[in-house]
């Protein structure tokens, strides 16, 4: 996870950690972070399961990085 992505997740923690409606910009950022972490090329979607998987993956990597500090 890049420092920029880490900072974005830190500033938008509730958006990632809790169920919430996302605007297009937020969705795009989440999927961009997810794709850079996993090497996948997932398209932005409003599918609830897909978004939750993306959030869970990002949150896991974020928590892993915090534990390293």
Secondary structure, DSSP 8 states (H G I E B T S, - for coil): --HHHHHHHHHTHHHHHS-----HHHHHHHHHHHHHHH---------HHHHHHHHHHHHHHHHHHHHH-
